[in-house]
Amino acid sequence: MMKYISTRDNKLNMSAAQAIAKGLAPDGGLMTPERFPHLEADAITRLKDMSYQQRAVYVMKQFLDDFSTQELEGFAAAAYGGGKFSHADVAPVHSVDGDTWCLELWHGPTCAFKDMALQMLPHLLSTSLVKNREDKTVCILVATSGDTGKAALEGFRDVDRTRILVFYPKDGVSAIQELQMNTQEGRNVGVCSVVGNFDDAQTGVKRLFSDRELAGQLAGRGYFLSSANSINWGRVLPQVVYYISAYCDLVKSGAVKEGREINVCVPTGNFGNILAGYYAKKMGLPIKKLICASNSNNVLTDFIRTGVYDRNRTFYNTMSPSMDILISSNLERMLYELSGGNDGEVRGYMEQLNAAGRYEVGGEIRAKLEELFAAGCCDDARTAQVIGKMWKDRGYLIDPHTAVAFDVLEQYRAQTGDKTPALVVSTASPFKFCSSVLPALGVDELREGVGILDQLSQVTGVEAPAPLAGLKEKAVRFDGVIEKEHMVDCVLDMLK
Ligand SMILES: *Cc1c(COP(=O)(O)O)cnc(C)c1O
């Protein structure tokens, strides 16, 4: 059976079902497969004619040997089939020019790439509970600054043995994001806004997780608390699938000859998406460079270039808010890889990060980082230029996160002369970020509320995705506003 081990202690191990149910290792490390399966020689040839759902089963089965193929087929159908994704290919590849393609990961129910994993995780989690003989119902608590909360609500809605409660900062999300959450349907969902900013909501949720009295009370009612954040293996694994799927599509369309290398460029925050790309490469997918794209919060650019990770720097609120992050949690799994599975070394770096906000990796890790990765960053002014230029030159409408990646790819190509065909990962629909996209197209007077969706449609002739366009007709189900001291009452109230 495949074992999962902690990045901070090799001796700590568990099954996939246990790793997914726990989320985090008891020592604070991240649960990671002890070995990586290699793609079979004919894998691409076989997968190329399969649906996205079948590709997902094939890839995930190799890591989840305590789940049956039949179980995984059921999950893939529920997560990616049944009209949940507006595109038949689920994660289609769009041709941008002769040697650049864009992998669109935002055709899911909430129009951001978080859907790719959060549509799958709830099924993995609820089945893991059965396998682990857990008799309680899990209640997922989420503090969100926007995208994750809605994607988690939509993923967990009406999934057996799960409840979900999302807290968002009253003044910290866009009008559209707020409406997306407050109109959420489902029998097992709850949403509440918290007076304050994202930090207040997040600190409040952390306090709930460490509240022993609350845990005791909930256990008496048949519940336990868990989180759905991006360090859970059940969120990383579904992301490996779309890299392999995209390569299959490139081969199938004749764009790339089978076996030929490609570069991938990923707009990065918590390092979960690009880490999945690295794992695909480790499994044998012909990826040459992983190009890590950041906005002005460029802590990863500096790390990849110098080997020094230093979070002691100014924090910027940018127009690509899902990448406004100074601690990239999933980087810990990458350090584990680069150090050759040296748990003590990883533990040391994480202790330094915790104590001083800084660490510097050794020469060997630096050399490997340089070989595998390239990195660059792009500020808001350039991001807007790229959105405008992409629309004007190619009639292709992109969101700010995706624009950051296009810019960094261009910088990389100019600096290195590397002509390898490249895949840019697109992480959100431009309609999720109308108030940044419209000004980038030269429109200065913006409409209020959901009217801004129609405005972007009228300016571009591009239709808004149905889940966003449909918000106008949805009834508001949640309008609670609470002080952060009262979050515990909200949990007790929901789990009566
Ligand atoms: C979450 C998110 C990212 C960052 O992904 P990571 O896996 O955290 O690196 C980028 N773009 C969008 C739109 C996101 O929602």
Ligand as a Chemical Component Dictionary entry (heavy atoms), coordinates in Angstrom:
data_LIG
# 
_chem_comp.id                   LIG 
_chem_comp.type                 NON-POLYMER 
_chem_comp.pdbx_formal_charge   0 
_chem_comp.three_letter_code    LIG 
# 
loop_
_chem_comp_atom.comp_id 
_chem_comp_atom.atom_id 
_chem_comp_atom.alt_atom_id 
_chem_comp_atom.type_symbol 
_chem_comp_atom.charge 
_chem_comp_atom.model_Cartn_x 
_chem_comp_atom.model_Cartn_y 
_chem_comp_atom.model_Cartn_z 
_chem_comp_atom.pdbx_ordinal 
LIG C1 C1 C 0 -5.530 30.380 -5.656 1  
LIG C2 C2 C 0 -5.263 31.103 -6.926 2  
LIG C3 C3 C 0 -3.953 31.240 -7.438 3  
LIG C4 C4 C 0 -2.719 30.732 -6.711 4  
LIG O1 O1 O 0 -2.615 29.345 -6.721 5  
LIG P1 P1 P 0 -1.630 28.598 -5.710 6  
LIG O2 O2 O 0 -1.931 27.153 -5.858 7  
LIG O3 O3 O 0 -2.006 29.120 -4.340 8  
LIG O4 O4 O 0 -0.238 28.954 -6.068 9  
LIG C5 C5 C 0 -3.788 31.895 -8.652 10 
LIG N1 N1 N 0 -4.844 32.417 -9.314 11 
LIG C6 C6 C 0 -6.110 32.305 -8.853 12 
LIG C7 C7 C 0 -7.220 32.936 -9.612 13 
LIG C8 C8 C 0 -6.376 31.649 -7.647 14 
LIG O5 O5 O 0 -7.640 31.559 -7.192 15 
# 
loop_
_chem_comp_bond.comp_id 
_chem_comp_bond.atom_id_1 
_chem_comp_bond.atom_id_2 
_chem_comp_bond.value_order 
_chem_comp_bond.pdbx_ordinal 
LIG C1 C2 SING 1  
LIG C2 C3 SING 2  
LIG C2 C8 DOUB 3  
LIG C3 C4 SING 4  
LIG C3 C5 DOUB 5  
LIG C4 O1 SING 6  
LIG O1 P1 SING 7  
LIG P1 O2 DOUB 8  
LIG P1 O3 SING 9  
LIG P1 O4 SING 10 
LIG C5 N1 SING 11 
LIG N1 C6 DOUB 12 
LIG C6 C7 SING 13 
LIG C6 C8 SING 14 
LIG C8 O5 SING 15 
# 
